[in-house]
Amino acid sequence: MEVLVLPTSADVARRAAEVVIDGLRAARRDEPVLGLATGSSPLGLYAELARAVASGRVDLRGACGFALDEYVGLPAGHPQSYREVLLREVCGPLGLSPGRLHVPDGSGHDEDELVAGAAEYERLIREAGGVDVQILGIGANGHIGFNEPGSALSSRTRVKRLSDRTRHDNARFFDGIDDVPTHCVTQGLRTVLDAGRLVLVASGPGKAEAVAAALEGPLSASCPASVLQWHADATAVLDEAAASMLRNRDYYDASAAGL
Ligand code: GLP
C-alpha cells in the first residue's frame, strides 16, 4: 500500500488524478473501466481528470464507469440519486458516455427485485472485464461505498441498511434526515478488492480517525476501508489533516520520496 500525504486537498486531487490516469494507462485496454465513488471527497479529483480530458492528455470516450453504490427508493431523476450525481459530476465533464455509466439498481420494488438487480450488477462488471481503477472516498465510520462497519470482507453487491451515522452525515445533501433513504445497494468489499488498482482520497480532520483505522488498524469488518491493506495495488492520497493520526508517517514520506 502506498500512502501519499500532501499539503492541501487541491494537491490531493491533482496527485490522485495522476495515480488514476497512470492506472488506466497501465491497464492497456481500449475500453478501460473506471470505478466511480460519490460524495464530496473525489470531486476535486474528477475536476482534475476533466482538465486532463479537456487538454487532450486523456481520452475517456471509450471508457465505461461503474458506480460503487446507489440509494434504494429514490424516484428516477432525483438530484441526489447517485446516477444523477455521476451524470452531472462525471459523465459530462469527463466525456464519458451516459450509456457507459453503470449504477446499481435501487429502484426494485421488493427485496427479490433488488437482489436480482445486485446479481445483475456483478455480472455486468464481470462482462466489462472488471474494474481497472477504483476511486474511493471513506466515510467517517470507515465505510467504503456503503459497506458499513460489520460488512463481510467477502461481500458482493447487495442491499444494505445505512447506519444512523451515515444517514446523518449525508442529510446535508437532502432537505432533512427524514428524506435520506434507509437502504442502499452497494458493491461488496470483495467486489471492490477485485479492481486492478484502488485509489482512496481523503481530506480534512473529520476523516483522520477513519483513515488511521483503515491504514494502520487491524484488517477488520469493523473498519471496512481496512480491506485496502489486502490489495496489492492500493494508494491512499491524503491531505495533512486526514493524515494527522497516522503513526508511520515518516516511513510513508520516505517511501514516497522514492529510491
Ligand atoms: C458516501 C458514499 C461513499 C463516500 C462517503 C464519504 O456515503 N457512499 O462512497 O466515500 O460517503 O463521503 P464524503 O466524501 O462526502 O465525505
Boltz pocket constraint, residues with backbone or C-beta under 6 A from the ligand:
constraints:
  - pocket:
      binder: B
      contacts: [[A, 37], [A, 38], [A, 39], [A, 40], [A, 41], [A, 42], [A, 68], [A, 69], [A, 136], [A, 137], [A, 138], [A, 139], [A, 140], [A, 143], [A, 144], [A, 145], [A, 146], [A, 166], [A, 170]]
      max_distance: 6.0
